Amino acid sequence: MVIYTNSTCEYCQIAGGYGKLIWETVHWNVYLAPSQRYLGTCVVALKRHCRDLSQVKNEEWIDFALVVQKLEKSLEKTFQPTLYNWSCFKNSVFRNENPNPEVHWHFIPRYQNPVDFEGISFHDPDFGYIPLPEKREIPGKVMEKLALRIKDNIK
């Protein structure tokens, strides 16, 4: 199988500095998102170019189900979120003159109560509502520890 990467997609380039690859399957890459407004937020990107969900192949859906199970179990073991949001937005790519959308998922753990990690307190002020796209960067060393903790709990 040929793996396609789109040089205009921020998620295809995630490994180049945008985020940290923490796990992969045959069809999907799992990255720790650079914004950690919601502790443990990840991006799950299909390894091949695919514009719409209707183009995702059956074997990719089956593999995606494994990603969902493993990622949610890892976060449950790591931080005990109250719930998980999954979203597949492609809106921002259409701000470009020549949009070339690709399938990727945003995995957003949500917390009813604050969670502390490495001396940082994470609050979810809009719990119970749609997650807000507000960026929260945390120190690189904390990101490394977070990525390692999630990766170690994926089994």
N, CA, C and O atoms as a GROMACS GRO file, in nm:
protein
  620
    1MET      N    1   0.084  -0.117   0.000
    1MET     CA    2   0.000   0.000   0.000
    1MET      C    3   0.088   0.124   0.000
    1MET      O    4   0.190   0.127   0.069
    2VAL      N    5   0.053   0.225  -0.074
    2VAL     CA    6   0.125   0.351  -0.078
    2VAL      C    7   0.066   0.443   0.027
    2VAL      O    8  -0.056   0.461   0.033
    3ILE      N    9   0.150   0.501   0.109
    3ILE     CA   10   0.106   0.596   0.209
    3ILE      C   11   0.115   0.734   0.146
    3ILE      O   12   0.222   0.774   0.100
    4TYR      N   13   0.006   0.806   0.144
    4TYR     CA   14   0.001   0.939   0.084
    4TYR      C   15   0.013   1.044   0.194
    4TYR      O   16  -0.054   1.034   0.296
    5THR      N   17   0.096   1.142   0.174
    5THR     CA   18   0.098   1.256   0.265
    5THR      C   19   0.080   1.382   0.183
    5THR      O   20   0.143   1.398   0.078
    6ASN      N   21  -0.003   1.468   0.230
    6ASN     CA   22  -0.037   1.591   0.163
    6ASN      C   23   0.043   1.704   0.227
    6ASN      O   24   0.027   1.730   0.346
    7SER      N   25   0.127   1.769   0.151
    7SER     CA   26   0.213   1.872   0.209
    7SER      C   27   0.136   1.994   0.258
    7SER      O   28   0.193   2.077   0.328
    8THR      N   29   0.008   2.007   0.223
    8THR     CA   30  -0.070   2.121   0.271
    8THR      C   31  -0.154   2.086   0.393
    8THR      O   32  -0.223   2.172   0.447
    9CYS      N   33  -0.149   1.962   0.437
    9CYS     CA   34  -0.230   1.921   0.552
    9CYS      C   35  -0.149   1.931   0.680
    9CYS      O   36  -0.041   1.874   0.691
   10GLU      N   37  -0.202   2.006   0.777
   10GLU     CA   38  -0.128   2.023   0.903
   10GLU      C   39  -0.110   1.891   0.977
   10GLU      O   40  -0.015   1.877   1.053
   11TYR      N   41  -0.198   1.795   0.957
   11TYR     CA   42  -0.188   1.669   1.029
   11TYR      C   43  -0.093   1.571   0.962
   11TYR      O   44  -0.032   1.489   1.030
   12CYS      N   45  -0.080   1.577   0.831
   12CYS     CA   46   0.020   1.494   0.764
   12CYS      C   47   0.160   1.536   0.807
   12CYS      O   48   0.252   1.454   0.810
   13GLN      N   49   0.174   1.662   0.840
   13GLN     CA   50   0.305   1.715   0.877
   13GLN      C   51   0.326   1.716   1.028
   13GLN      O   52   0.427   1.766   1.076
   14ILE      N   53   0.231   1.661   1.101
   14ILE     CA   54   0.237   1.666   1.247
   14ILE      C   55   0.371   1.614   1.299
   14ILE      O   56   0.428   1.673   1.392
   15ALA      N   57   0.422   1.507   1.243
   15ALA     CA   58   0.547   1.450   1.292
   15ALA      C   59   0.666   1.542   1.267
   15ALA      O   60   0.771   1.527   1.328
   16GLY      N   61   0.649   1.638   1.178
   16GLY     CA   62   0.755   1.732   1.149
   16GLY      C   63   0.762   1.848   1.246
   16GLY      O   64   0.832   1.946   1.219
   17GLY      N   65   0.694   1.840   1.357
   17GLY     CA   66   0.706   1.945   1.456
   17GLY      C   67   0.573   1.994   1.510
   17GLY      O   68   0.570   2.063   1.613
   18TYR      N   69   0.463   1.961   1.444
   18TYR     CA   70   0.333   2.010   1.488
   18TYR      C   71   0.282   1.934   1.610
   18TYR      O   72   0.222   1.994   1.699
   19GLY      N   73   0.305   1.807   1.616
   19GLY     CA   74   0.260   1.724   1.726
   19GLY      C   75   0.349   1.602   1.737
   19GLY      O   76   0.446   1.589   1.662
   20LYS      N   77   0.318   1.513   1.829
   20LYS     CA   78   0.404   1.396   1.854
   20LYS      C   79   0.330   1.268   1.820
   20LYS      O   80   0.222   1.242   1.872
   21LEU      N   81   0.389   1.188   1.731
   21LEU     CA   82   0.333   1.057   1.700
   21LEU      C   83   0.348   0.970   1.823
   21LEU      O   84   0.459   0.949   1.872
   22ILE      N   85   0.236   0.919   1.874
   22ILE     CA   86   0.244   0.835   1.994
   22ILE      C   87   0.208   0.689   1.966
   22ILE      O   88   0.239   0.601   2.047
   23TRP      N   89   0.142   0.663   1.852
   23TRP     CA   90   0.105   0.526   1.823
   23TRP      C   91   0.056   0.520   1.679
   23TRP      O   92   0.008   0.619   1.625
   24GLU      N   93   0.069   0.404   1.618
   24GLU     CA   94   0.013   0.386   1.485
   24GLU      C   95  -0.036   0.244   1.466
   24GLU      O   96   0.011   0.150   1.530
   25THR      N   97  -0.133   0.231   1.376
   25THR     CA   98  -0.183   0.101   1.337
   25THR      C   99  -0.154   0.086   1.188
   25THR      O  100  -0.081   0.167   1.131
   26VAL      N  101  -0.210  -0.013   1.126
   26VAL     CA  102  -0.189  -0.034   0.984
   26VAL      C  103  -0.238   0.087   0.903
   26VAL      O  104  -0.175   0.127   0.806
   27HIS      N  105  -0.352   0.145   0.945
   27HIS     CA  106  -0.415   0.250   0.865
   27HIS      C  107  -0.416   0.389   0.928
   27HIS      O  108  -0.446   0.486   0.859
   28TRP      N  109  -0.385   0.401   1.056
   28TRP     CA  110  -0.402   0.529   1.126
   28TRP      C  111  -0.278   0.567   1.206
   28TRP      O  112  -0.208   0.482   1.260
   29ASN      N  113  -0.251   0.698   1.212
   29ASN     CA  114  -0.149   0.753   1.300
   29ASN      C  115  -0.219   0.829   1.412
   29ASN      O  116  -0.317   0.900   1.388
   30VAL      N  117  -0.170   0.813   1.534
   30VAL     CA  118  -0.224   0.883   1.649
   30VAL      C  119  -0.118   0.981   1.699
   30VAL      O  120  -0.007   0.941   1.736
   31TYR      N  121  -0.153   1.108   1.700
   31TYR     CA  122  -0.063   1.214   1.743
   31TYR      C  123  -0.118   1.282   1.868
   31TYR      O  124  -0.239   1.298   1.883
   32LEU      N  125  -0.030   1.321   1.956
   32LEU     CA  126  -0.069   1.407   2.066
   32LEU      C  127  -0.085   1.546   2.008
   32LEU      O  128   0.008   1.601   1.949
   33ALA      N  129  -0.202   1.604   2.025
   33ALA     CA  130  -0.229   1.736   1.968
   33ALA      C  131  -0.145   1.842   2.038
   33ALA      O  132  -0.121   1.833   2.159
   34PRO      N  133  -0.101   1.943   1.965
   34PRO     CA  134  -0.019   2.047   2.025
   34PRO      C  135  -0.096   2.132   2.127
   34PRO      O  136  -0.036   2.188   2.218
   35SER      N  137  -0.227   2.141   2.112
   35SER     CA  138  -0.308   2.214   2.209
   35SER      C  139  -0.366   2.114   2.310
   35SER      O  140  -0.432   2.018   2.272
   36GLN      N  141  -0.340   2.140   2.436
   36GLN     CA  142  -0.388   2.052   2.541
   36GLN      C  143  -0.487   2.124   2.633
   36GLN      O  144  -0.480   2.110   2.755
   37ARG      N  145  -0.578   2.200   2.573
   37ARG     CA  146  -0.684   2.263   2.653
   37ARG      C  147  -0.762   2.156   2.726
   37ARG      O  148  -0.804   2.173   2.840
   38TYR      N  149  -0.780   2.044   2.658
   38TYR     CA  150  -0.844   1.926   2.717
   38TYR      C  151  -0.735   1.819   2.725
   38TYR      O  152  -0.692   1.766   2.623
   39LEU      N  153  -0.692   1.789   2.846
   39LEU     CA  154  -0.578   1.701   2.869
   39LEU      C  155  -0.592   1.567   2.798
   39LEU      O  156  -0.691   1.496   2.817
   40GLY      N  157  -0.494   1.533   2.716
   40GLY     CA  158  -0.495   1.407   2.642
   40GLY      C  159  -0.552   1.418   2.502
   40GLY      O  160  -0.572   1.315   2.437
   41THR      N  161  -0.578   1.538   2.455
   41THR     CA  162  -0.633   1.556   2.321
   41THR      C  163  -0.535   1.502   2.217
   41THR      O  164  -0.416   1.529   2.222
   42CYS      N  165  -0.590   1.424   2.124
   42CYS     CA  166  -0.509   1.363   2.018
   42CYS      C  167  -0.574   1.387   1.882
   42CYS      O  168  -0.691   1.422   1.874
   43VAL      N  169  -0.496   1.367   1.778
   43VAL     CA  170  -0.546   1.368   1.641
   43VAL      C  171  -0.517   1.230   1.584
   43VAL      O  172  -0.405   1.180   1.594
   44VAL      N  173  -0.618   1.169   1.524
   44VAL     CA  174  -0.605   1.037   1.461
   44VAL      C  175  -0.622   1.058   1.311
   44VAL      O  176  -0.731   1.090   1.263
   45ALA      N  177  -0.513   1.039   1.237
   45ALA     CA  178  -0.513   1.069   1.094
   45ALA      C  179  -0.500   0.942   1.011
   45ALA      O  180  -0.416   0.856   1.039
   46LEU      N  181  -0.583   0.933   0.909
   46LEU     CA  182  -0.574   0.822   0.814
   46LEU      C  183  -0.442   0.834   0.739
   46LEU      O  184  -0.403   0.944   0.700
   47LYS      N  185  -0.374   0.724   0.718
   47LYS     CA  186  -0.241   0.726   0.656
   47LYS      C  187  -0.245   0.750   0.505
   47LYS      O  188  -0.143   0.782   0.445
   48ARG      N  189  -0.360   0.735   0.445
   48ARG     CA  190  -0.370   0.761   0.301
   48ARG      C  191  -0.462   0.880   0.279
   48ARG      O  192  -0.543   0.914   0.365
   49HIS      N  193  -0.448   0.943   0.163
   49HIS     CA  194  -0.536   1.056   0.131
   49HIS      C  195  -0.678   1.005   0.111
   49HIS      O  196  -0.702   0.911   0.037
   50CYS      N  197  -0.769   1.069   0.179
   50CYS     CA  198  -0.910   1.032   0.170
   50CYS      C  199  -0.990   1.158   0.202
   50CYS      O  200  -0.978   1.213   0.312
   51ARG      N  201  -1.068   1.203   0.109
   51ARG     CA  202  -1.138   1.331   0.123
   51ARG      C  203  -1.258   1.323   0.218
   51ARG      O  204  -1.277   1.413   0.300
   52ASP      N  205  -1.337   1.218   0.208
   52ASP     CA  206  -1.462   1.210   0.283
   52ASP      C  207  -1.475   1.077   0.357
   52ASP      O  208  -1.414   0.977   0.319
   53LEU      N  209  -1.554   1.077   0.462
   53LEU     CA  210  -1.576   0.954   0.540
   53LEU      C  211  -1.634   0.842   0.454
   53LEU      O  212  -1.607   0.724   0.480
   54SER      N  213  -1.712   0.877   0.355
   54SER     CA  214  -1.771   0.774   0.269
   54SER      C  215  -1.665   0.699   0.188
   54SER      O  216  -1.693   0.593   0.133
   55GLN      N  217  -1.543   0.754   0.181
   55GLN     CA  218  -1.434   0.689   0.108
   55GLN      C  219  -1.346   0.601   0.196
   55GLN      O  220  -1.255   0.535   0.148
   56VAL      N  221  -1.374   0.600   0.326
   56VAL     CA  222  -1.296   0.516   0.417
   56VAL      C  223  -1.335   0.370   0.390
   56VAL      O  224  -1.453   0.337   0.386
   57LYS      N  225  -1.236   0.286   0.372
   57LYS     CA  226  -1.259   0.145   0.338
   57LYS      C  227  -1.297   0.066   0.464
   57LYS      O  228  -1.266   0.106   0.576
   58ASN      N  229  -1.365  -0.046   0.443
   58ASN     CA  230  -1.411  -0.129   0.555
   58ASN      C  231  -1.296  -0.167   0.649
   58ASN      O  232  -1.312  -0.160   0.771
   59GLU      N  233  -1.182  -0.208   0.593
   59GLU     CA  234  -1.071  -0.249   0.678
   59GLU      C  235  -1.015  -0.130   0.758
   59GLU      O  236  -0.961  -0.148   0.868
   60GLU      N  237  -1.028  -0.009   0.703
   60GLU     CA  238  -0.985   0.110   0.776
   60GLU      C  239  -1.081   0.141   0.891
   60GLU      O  240  -1.038   0.184   0.998
   61TRP      N  241  -1.211   0.121   0.869
   61TRP     CA  242  -1.309   0.139   0.978
   61TRP      C  243  -1.285   0.039   1.090
   61TRP      O  244  -1.291   0.074   1.208
   62ILE      N  245  -1.257  -0.085   1.053
   62ILE     CA  246  -1.231  -0.189   1.154
   62ILE      C  247  -1.107  -0.151   1.235
   62ILE      O  248  -1.106  -0.165   1.357
   63ASP      N  249  -1.004  -0.104   1.167
   63ASP     CA  250  -0.882  -0.060   1.233
   63ASP      C  251  -0.909   0.063   1.320
   63ASP      O  252  -0.853   0.075   1.429
   64PHE      N  253  -0.995   0.153   1.273
   64PHE     CA  254  -1.030   0.271   1.351
   64PHE      C  255  -1.101   0.232   1.481
   64PHE      O  256  -1.080   0.294   1.584
   65ALA      N  257  -1.185   0.128   1.476
   65ALA     CA  258  -1.253   0.081   1.598
   65ALA      C  259  -1.149   0.037   1.701
   65ALA      O  260  -1.168   0.061   1.821
   66LEU      N  261  -1.042  -0.025   1.657
   66LEU     CA  262  -0.934  -0.064   1.748
   66LEU      C  263  -0.869   0.060   1.809
   66LEU      O  264  -0.840   0.062   1.929
   67VAL      N  265  -0.846   0.162   1.728
   67VAL     CA  266  -0.788   0.288   1.777
   67VAL      C  267  -0.877   0.348   1.885
   67VAL      O  268  -0.829   0.388   1.991
   68VAL      N  269  -1.007   0.354   1.859
   68VAL     CA  270  -1.102   0.409   1.957
   68VAL      C  271  -1.093   0.333   2.088
   68VAL      O  272  -1.081   0.394   2.195
   69GLN      N  273  -1.098   0.202   2.081
   69GLN     CA  274  -1.093   0.120   2.202
   69GLN      C  275  -0.964   0.140   2.279
   69GLN      O  276  -0.966   0.162   2.400
   70LYS      N  277  -0.852   0.134   2.211
   70LYS     CA  278  -0.722   0.145   2.278
   70LYS      C  279  -0.699   0.285   2.335
   70LYS      O  280  -0.650   0.299   2.447
   71LEU      N  281  -0.734   0.387   2.258
   71LEU     CA  282  -0.710   0.523   2.304
   71LEU      C  283  -0.799   0.558   2.424
   71LEU      O  284  -0.752   0.617   2.521
   72GLU      N  285  -0.925   0.521   2.416
   72GLU     CA  286  -1.014   0.548   2.529
   72GLU      C  287  -0.971   0.470   2.654
   72GLU      O  288  -0.975   0.525   2.764
   73LYS      N  289  -0.932   0.345   2.638
   73LYS     CA  290  -0.885   0.267   2.754
   73LYS      C  291  -0.757   0.326   2.813
   73LYS      O  292  -0.739   0.329   2.935
   74SER      N  293  -0.668   0.374   2.726
   74SER     CA  294  -0.545   0.435   2.774
   74SER      C  295  -0.574   0.560   2.858
   74SER      O  296  -0.517   0.577   2.966
   75LEU      N  297  -0.662   0.647   2.808
   75LEU     CA  298  -0.694   0.768   2.883
   75LEU      C  299  -0.769   0.736   3.010
   75LEU      O  300  -0.752   0.804   3.112
   76GLU      N  301  -0.854   0.634   3.006
   76GLU     CA  302  -0.927   0.592   3.128
   76GLU      C  303  -0.826   0.552   3.236
   76GLU      O  304  -0.840   0.590   3.352
   77LYS      N  305  -0.728   0.476   3.196
   77LYS     CA  306  -0.625   0.431   3.290
   77LYS      C  307  -0.538   0.547   3.337
   77LYS      O  308  -0.494   0.549   3.452
   78THR      N  309  -0.513   0.643   3.249
   78THR     CA  310  -0.422   0.753   3.278
   78THR      C  311  -0.486   0.865   3.359
   78THR      O  312  -0.430   0.908   3.459
   79PHE      N  313  -0.604   0.913   3.316
   79PHE     CA  314  -0.663   1.033   3.378
   79PHE      C  315  -0.811   1.022   3.415
   79PHE      O  316  -0.865   1.116   3.475
   80GLN      N  317  -0.877   0.914   3.383
   80GLN     CA  318  -1.019   0.893   3.413
   80GLN      C  319  -1.110   1.009   3.367
   80GLN      O  320  -1.179   1.068   3.449
   81PRO      N  321  -1.110   1.041   3.237
   81PRO     CA  322  -1.201   1.145   3.188
   81PRO      C  323  -1.346   1.106   3.215
   81PRO      O  324  -1.378   0.989   3.232
   82THR      N  325  -1.432   1.205   3.220
   82THR     CA  326  -1.575   1.182   3.239
   82THR      C  327  -1.637   1.126   3.112
   82THR      O  328  -1.725   1.041   3.117
   83LEU      N  329  -1.590   1.175   2.996
   83LEU     CA  330  -1.643   1.131   2.867
   83LEU      C  331  -1.541   1.161   2.759
   83LEU      O  332  -1.439   1.226   2.783
   84TYR      N  333  -1.570   1.113   2.638
   84TYR     CA  334  -1.481   1.135   2.524
   84TYR      C  335  -1.562   1.195   2.410
   84TYR      O  336  -1.672   1.149   2.380
   85ASN      N  337  -1.508   1.299   2.348
   85ASN     CA  338  -1.566   1.354   2.225
   85ASN      C  339  -1.478   1.314   2.109
   85ASN      O  340  -1.355   1.318   2.118
   86TRP      N  341  -1.541   1.274   2.000
   86TRP     CA  342  -1.472   1.245   1.875
   86TRP      C  343  -1.534   1.336   1.769
   86TRP      O  344  -1.656   1.344   1.758
   87SER      N  345  -1.450   1.404   1.692
   87SER     CA  346  -1.504   1.490   1.587
   87SER      C  347  -1.419   1.478   1.462
   87SER      O  348  -1.298   1.454   1.467
   88CYS      N  349  -1.485   1.496   1.350
   88CYS     CA  350  -1.418   1.492   1.220
   88CYS      C  351  -1.453   1.621   1.147
   88CYS      O  352  -1.544   1.624   1.063
   89PHE      N  353  -1.380   1.727   1.180
   89PHE     CA  354  -1.403   1.856   1.117
   89PHE      C  355  -1.305   1.876   1.003
   89PHE      O  356  -1.188   1.840   1.012
   90LYS      N  357  -1.354   1.934   0.895
   90LYS     CA  358  -1.266   1.966   0.783
   90LYS      C  359  -1.282   2.113   0.743
   90LYS      O  360  -1.243   2.152   0.633
   91ASN      N  361  -1.340   2.192   0.831
   91ASN     CA  362  -1.373   2.329   0.797
   91ASN      C  363  -1.252   2.415   0.764
   91ASN      O  364  -1.254   2.489   0.666
   92SER      N  365  -1.147   2.407   0.846
   92SER     CA  366  -1.035   2.501   0.831
   92SER      C  367  -0.964   2.487   0.697
   92SER      O  368  -0.910   2.586   0.646
   93VAL      N  369  -0.962   2.369   0.639
   93VAL     CA  370  -0.893   2.350   0.511
   93VAL      C  371  -0.961   2.431   0.401
   93VAL      O  372  -0.897   2.465   0.302
   94PHE      N  373  -1.089   2.461   0.416
   94PHE     CA  374  -1.162   2.536   0.314
   94PHE      C  375  -1.139   2.686   0.324
   94PHE      O  376  -1.197   2.764   0.248
   95ARG      N  377  -1.054   2.726   0.417
   95ARG     CA  378  -1.010   2.866   0.422
   95ARG      C  379  -0.900   2.889   0.319
   95ARG      O  380  -0.868   3.004   0.287
   96ASN      N  381  -0.841   2.781   0.269
   96ASN     CA  382  -0.736   2.789   0.169
   96ASN      C  383  -0.796   2.808   0.030
   96ASN      O  384  -0.911   2.773   0.005
   97GLU      N  385  -0.716   2.866  -0.058
   97GLU     CA  386  -0.762   2.889  -0.195
   97GLU      C  387  -0.791   2.758  -0.268
   97GLU      O  388  -0.888   2.748  -0.343
   98ASN      N  389  -0.706   2.657  -0.246
   98ASN     CA  390  -0.724   2.526  -0.309
   98ASN      C  391  -0.737   2.420  -0.201
   98ASN      O  392  -0.640   2.352  -0.170
   99PRO      N  393  -0.855   2.405  -0.143
   99PRO     CA  394  -0.871   2.309  -0.033
   99PRO      C  395  -0.848   2.165  -0.078
   99PRO      O  396  -0.886   2.126  -0.189
  100ASN      N  397  -0.787   2.088   0.010
  100ASN     CA  398  -0.762   1.947  -0.016
  100ASN      C  399  -0.786   1.871   0.115
  100ASN      O  400  -0.690   1.828   0.180
  101PRO      N  401  -0.912   1.856   0.153
  101PRO     CA  402  -0.942   1.796   0.284
  101PRO      C  403  -0.901   1.650   0.294
  101PRO      O  404  -0.897   1.577   0.195
  102GLU      N  405  -0.870   1.611   0.416
  102GLU     CA  406  -0.833   1.473   0.445
  102GLU      C  407  -0.906   1.428   0.571
  102GLU      O  408  -0.939   1.509   0.657
  103VAL      N  409  -0.930   1.299   0.581
  103VAL     CA  410  -0.998   1.244   0.697
  103VAL      C  411  -0.902   1.235   0.815
  103VAL      O  412  -0.797   1.171   0.807
  104HIS      N  413  -0.940   1.301   0.922
  104HIS     CA  414  -0.871   1.286   1.050
  104HIS      C  415  -0.973   1.313   1.160
  104HIS      O  416  -1.072   1.383   1.139
  105TRP      N  417  -0.948   1.256   1.274
  105TRP     CA  418  -1.039   1.268   1.388
  105TRP      C  419  -0.971   1.343   1.502
  105TRP      O  420  -0.851   1.327   1.525
  106HIS      N  421  -1.048   1.423   1.571
  106HIS     CA  422  -1.003   1.488   1.693
  106HIS      C  423  -1.059   1.406   1.809
  106HIS      O  424  -1.180   1.389   1.820
  107PHE      N  425  -0.971   1.358   1.894
  107PHE     CA  426  -1.009   1.282   2.013
  107PHE      C  427  -0.992   1.377   2.131
  107PHE      O  428  -0.882   1.422   2.161
  108ILE      N  429  -1.105   1.408   2.198
  108ILE     CA  430  -1.103   1.510   2.302
  108ILE      C  431  -1.162   1.454   2.431
  108ILE      O  432  -1.284   1.445   2.446
  109PRO      N  433  -1.075   1.416   2.525
  109PRO     CA  434  -1.125   1.372   2.656
  109PRO      C  435  -1.184   1.493   2.728
  109PRO      O  436  -1.131   1.604   2.720
  110ARG      N  437  -1.294   1.472   2.800
  110ARG     CA  438  -1.359   1.580   2.873
  110ARG      C  439  -1.366   1.545   3.020
  110ARG      O  440  -1.383   1.429   3.057
  111TYR      N  441  -1.352   1.647   3.104
  111TYR     CA  442  -1.340   1.627   3.248
  111TYR      C  443  -1.439   1.715   3.323
  111TYR      O  444  -1.440   1.837   3.307
  112GLN      N  445  -1.521   1.652   3.404
  112GLN     CA  446  -1.615   1.729   3.486
  112GLN      C  447  -1.541   1.800   3.600
  112GLN      O  448  -1.581   1.908   3.643
  113ASN      N  449  -1.433   1.738   3.648
  113ASN     CA  450  -1.355   1.795   3.757
  113ASN      C  451  -1.212   1.820   3.709
  113ASN      O  452  -1.164   1.753   3.617
  114PRO      N  453  -1.144   1.918   3.770
  114PRO     CA  454  -1.006   1.947   3.730
  114PRO      C  455  -0.914   1.825   3.746
  114PRO      O  456  -0.935   1.741   3.833
  115VAL      N  457  -0.813   1.819   3.661
  115VAL     CA  458  -0.714   1.712   3.665
  115VAL      C  459  -0.576   1.778   3.671
  115VAL      O  460  -0.549   1.874   3.599
  116ASP      N  461  -0.491   1.726   3.757
  116ASP     CA  462  -0.354   1.778   3.769
  116ASP      C  463  -0.258   1.680   3.704
  116ASP      O  464  -0.268   1.558   3.724
  117PHE      N  465  -0.164   1.734   3.626
  117PHE     CA  466  -0.060   1.653   3.564
  117PHE      C  467   0.068   1.734   3.562
  117PHE      O  468   0.071   1.845   3.508
  118GLU      N  469   0.174   1.679   3.620
  118GLU     CA  470   0.306   1.743   3.622
  118GLU      C  471   0.299   1.886   3.675
  118GLU      O  472   0.364   1.976   3.622
  119GLY      N  473   0.219   1.906   3.779
  119GLY     CA  474   0.210   2.037   3.843
  119GLY      C  475   0.123   2.138   3.771
  119GLY      O  476   0.117   2.254   3.811
  120ILE      N  477   0.055   2.094   3.666
  120ILE     CA  478  -0.035   2.184   3.592
  120ILE      C  479  -0.178   2.137   3.614
  120ILE      O  480  -0.208   2.018   3.605
  121SER      N  481  -0.267   2.232   3.643
  121SER     CA  482  -0.408   2.199   3.663
  121SER      C  483  -0.484   2.224   3.532
  121SER      O  484  -0.472   2.330   3.471
  122PHE      N  485  -0.561   2.124   3.492
  122PHE     CA  486  -0.641   2.133   3.370
  122PHE      C  487  -0.788   2.140   3.410
  122PHE      O  488  -0.841   2.048   3.471
  123HIS      N  489  -0.853   2.250   3.374
  123HIS     CA  490  -0.995   2.270   3.400
  123HIS      C  491  -1.069   2.262   3.268
  123HIS      O  492  -1.013   2.296   3.163
  124ASP      N  493  -1.191   2.220   3.270
  124ASP     CA  494  -1.275   2.212   3.151
  124ASP      C  495  -1.394   2.305   3.174
  124ASP      O  496  -1.502   2.259   3.211
  125PRO      N  497  -1.375   2.436   3.152
  125PRO     CA  498  -1.479   2.533   3.187
  125PRO      C  499  -1.606   2.521   3.104
  125PRO      O  500  -1.711   2.571   3.146
  126ASP      N  501  -1.599   2.457   2.990
  126ASP     CA  502  -1.718   2.440   2.907
  126ASP      C  503  -1.766   2.295   2.906
  126ASP      O  504  -1.826   2.249   2.808
  127PHE      N  505  -1.738   2.223   3.016
  127PHE     CA  506  -1.783   2.084   3.025
  127PHE      C  507  -1.934   2.077   3.003
  127PHE      O  508  -2.010   2.160   3.055
  128GLY      N  509  -1.977   1.980   2.926
  128GLY     CA  510  -2.119   1.964   2.895
  128GLY      C  511  -2.161   2.038   2.769
  128GLY      O  512  -2.277   2.030   2.728
  129TYR      N  513  -2.068   2.111   2.709
  129TYR     CA  514  -2.094   2.187   2.587
  129TYR      C  515  -1.991   2.149   2.482
  129TYR      O  516  -1.894   2.079   2.511
  130ILE      N  517  -2.012   2.196   2.360
  130ILE     CA  518  -1.918   2.169   2.251
  130ILE      C  519  -1.781   2.224   2.289
  130ILE      O  520  -1.771   2.337   2.338
  131PRO      N  521  -1.674   2.146   2.268
  131PRO     CA  522  -1.540   2.194   2.301
  131PRO      C  523  -1.507   2.320   2.221
  131PRO      O  524  -1.536   2.329   2.102
  132LEU      N  525  -1.447   2.416   2.288
  132LEU     CA  526  -1.409   2.540   2.221
  132LEU      C  527  -1.269   2.526   2.161
  132LEU      O  528  -1.182   2.464   2.221
  133PRO      N  529  -1.248   2.584   2.042
  133PRO     CA  530  -1.117   2.572   1.977
  133PRO      C  531  -1.017   2.674   2.030
  133PRO      O  532  -0.955   2.748   1.953
  134GLU      N  533  -1.001   2.677   2.160
  134GLU     CA  534  -0.904   2.768   2.221
  134GLU      C  535  -0.776   2.691   2.247
  134GLU      O  536  -0.777   2.582   2.305
  135LYS      N  537  -0.667   2.748   2.205
  135LYS     CA  538  -0.537   2.681   2.214
  135LYS      C  539  -0.480   2.692   2.355
  135LYS      O  540  -0.488   2.797   2.419
  136ARG      N  541  -0.422   2.582   2.403
  136ARG     CA  542  -0.348   2.584   2.529
  136ARG      C  543  -0.221   2.502   2.510
  136ARG      O  544  -0.225   2.379   2.499
  137GLU      N  545  -0.111   2.571   2.506
  137GLU     CA  546   0.018   2.503   2.494
  137GLU      C  547   0.074   2.477   2.632
  137GLU      O  548   0.057   2.558   2.724
  138ILE      N  549   0.140   2.364   2.647
  138ILE     CA  550   0.205   2.330   2.772
  138ILE      C  551   0.353   2.308   2.742
  138ILE      O  552   0.389   2.283   2.627
  139PRO      N  553   0.439   2.316   2.842
  139PRO     CA  554   0.583   2.301   2.817
  139PRO      C  555   0.618   2.170   2.746
  139PRO      O  556   0.553   2.067   2.766
  140GLY      N  557   0.721   2.177   2.663
  140GLY     CA  558   0.764   2.061   2.585
  140GLY      C  559   0.794   1.938   2.668
  140GLY      O  560   0.760   1.827   2.629
  141LYS      N  561   0.858   1.956   2.783
  141LYS     CA  562   0.889   1.842   2.869
  141LYS      C  563   0.762   1.776   2.922
  141LYS      O  564   0.756   1.654   2.937
  142VAL      N  565   0.661   1.856   2.949
  142VAL     CA  566   0.532   1.803   2.996
  142VAL      C  567   0.463   1.729   2.881
  142VAL      O  568   0.402   1.624   2.902
  143MET      N  569   0.472   1.785   2.760
  143MET     CA  570   0.415   1.717   2.643
  143MET      C  571   0.481   1.581   2.623
  143MET      O  572   0.413   1.482   2.595
  144GLU      N  573   0.612   1.575   2.639
  144GLU     CA  574   0.684   1.448   2.624
  144GLU      C  575   0.635   1.346   2.727
  144GLU      O  576   0.611   1.230   2.694
  145LYS      N  577   0.621   1.389   2.851
  145LYS     CA  578   0.574   1.299   2.956
  145LYS      C  579   0.430   1.255   2.932
  145LYS      O  580   0.396   1.140   2.957
  146LEU      N  581   0.347   1.346   2.883
  146LEU     CA  582   0.208   1.313   2.852
  146LEU      C  583   0.202   1.210   2.739
  146LEU      O  584   0.130   1.111   2.748
  147ALA      N  585   0.278   1.235   2.634
  147ALA     CA  586   0.281   1.140   2.520
  147ALA      C  587   0.326   1.002   2.566
  147ALA      O  588   0.267   0.901   2.528
  148LEU      N  589   0.429   0.998   2.647
  148LEU     CA  590   0.483   0.871   2.697
  148LEU      C  591   0.379   0.799   2.785
  148LEU      O  592   0.362   0.678   2.774
  149ARG      N  593   0.312   0.874   2.870
  149ARG     CA  594   0.213   0.813   2.960
  149ARG      C  595   0.098   0.752   2.879
  149ARG      O  596   0.055   0.640   2.907
  150ILE      N  597   0.048   0.825   2.780
  150ILE     CA  598  -0.062   0.772   2.696
  150ILE      C  599  -0.013   0.650   2.619
  150ILE      O  600  -0.081   0.547   2.615
  151LYS      N  601   0.103   0.662   2.558
  151LYS     CA  602   0.159   0.551   2.478
  151LYS      C  603   0.180   0.427   2.564
  151LYS      O  604   0.148   0.316   2.522
  152ASP      N  605   0.233   0.444   2.685
  152ASP     CA  606   0.259   0.330   2.773
  152ASP      C  607   0.131   0.259   2.814
  152ASP      O  608   0.133   0.140   2.843
  153ASN      N  609   0.019   0.331   2.816
  153ASN     CA  610  -0.108   0.270   2.855
  153ASN      C  611  -0.190   0.215   2.739
  153ASN      O  612  -0.298   0.161   2.760
  154ILE      N  613  -0.139   0.228   2.618
  154ILE     CA  614  -0.207   0.167   2.502
  154ILE      C  615  -0.161   0.023   2.493
  154ILE      O  616  -0.047  -0.006   2.458
  155LYS      N  617  -0.251  -0.066   2.525
  155LYS     CA  618  -0.217  -0.210   2.522
  155LYS      C  619  -0.329  -0.290   2.465
  155LYS      O  620  -0.319  -0.412   2.455
   0.00000   0.00000   0.00000
